[in-house]
Amino acid sequence: MESVLRAAGMYVLLLIVLKIAGRRTLLEMNSFDFVLLLIISEATQQALLGNDFSLTGAAITIITLIVLDILFSYLKNTIPRLDLIIDGSPLILVENGKLLEKRMRRSGISEEDILSSARTSQGIERLDQIKFAILEKNGKIAVIPAEKQES
């Protein structure tokens, strides 16, 4: 039973920490982020297993984590409000070529992040060419180009 409680506690703790860290963290990892992830995974492993390094203890922990993941997925699909709390909603960062700076700061996205996404996905080079840039729930930035001006 201790393994189940440890796994459930760590699952919820990691959900909260990753929610606070923001969507961008999971999408665009640099070397520092990768090293941090490795350290977190080692600390998590120690917290999950404690002194029980048996095959049974590991199996119970893994099964608990998978069941919790399935349960949360089911609850998010059943209760839309819970999905909104856990995964958030898409967030508009640029509207008609204008940066929405408060939203950008809150989500940890820079103008360069938006322009980089615009260049790679749409071939757009300037903000005034963007109708909307939207930070999706999965952490990607979707860019909708502005209508081309007829000359």
Secondary structure, DSSP 8 states (H G I E B T S, - for coil): -HHHHHHHHHHHHHHHHHHHH-HHHHHS--HHHHHHHHHHHHHHHHHHHTT--SHHHHHHHHHHHHHHHHHHHHHHHH-HHHHHHHH---EEEEETTEE-HHHHHHHT--HHHHHHHHHHHH---SGGGEEEEEE-TTS-EEEEE------
